[in-house]
Amino acid sequence: MYAISAQVNDVGVVKVPLLPAPSFELDTETIYNALSEQSNIEMVCICSPGNPTGSTVRKEDVNKILSHPTWNGVVILEETYIDYSSKTTSLAEWVTEWQNSVIVQTLSKSFSIASIRLRAAFTTTPVTHLLRNLSITYNIPSPTVIFTKYALTSGLVIMADNVVKTAEERYRHEISRRGSWMPWVSAYYHCHGRRGGKLSSSVELDAERSA
Ligand SMILES: Cc1ncc(COP(=O)(O)O)c(C=O)c1O
């Protein structure tokens, strides 16, 4: 997405592939070296959790990039899929510590309201002013504001439910994939609901091993 926007705006891109599976970690050393050698790089965009890897970046890797001694550009942390991750994964609170960080989230995934086209950036006051100067006036339509207010209040329960359903679906897919090497699994059932006040889900297997 960022690479396409860069291309449309005639901005050069330095691509640094993730480390190979199964870690899919950031290649921090290559990023670090690129920032040392190419002073014209202005932004580093990192997606966490990644699409399609699903892996979250290690906080110490982001920290290393943010603390680069000579480079003073902006680090964009794309947290589009953050609600599917653990609560402690988001680095949104780092904006109070790092002047050059921008954390981006969206209502289009876990909230399932992609059509309102709302993304949120958490950042410092100077970067906010910069973004305001770049954006067009009245760039958020009123229907979007109405939906957003609902989504971030009553809609939070729906969002939590969506996250459970997605995890469940992923589990179902995993089980059916494993069916090929667990032939004794003949059926499975999903159960989801509230246990002890928390949304939860489980999968029950009907298993029969032949002697
Ligand atoms: C990593 C990533 N960033 C951004 C987007 C777009 O999000 P939005 O719907 O908020 O534009 C997507 C997918 O749709 C995505 O996979």
The ligand as an ORCA input file, in Angstrom:
! r2SCAN-3c Opt
* xyz 0 1
  C      -1.232     -3.956      5.778
  C      -2.423     -3.206      5.309
  N      -2.472     -1.877      5.473
  C      -3.541     -1.170      5.087
  C      -4.627     -1.781      4.497
  C      -5.786     -0.935      4.086
  O      -6.522     -0.548      5.196
  P      -7.736      0.499      5.042
  O      -8.956     -0.273      4.707
  O      -7.824      1.186      6.361
  O      -7.362      1.450      3.949
  C      -4.610     -3.168      4.304
  C      -5.669     -3.951      3.689
  O      -6.659     -3.733      3.268
  C      -3.492     -3.902      4.712
  O      -3.423     -5.230      4.565
*
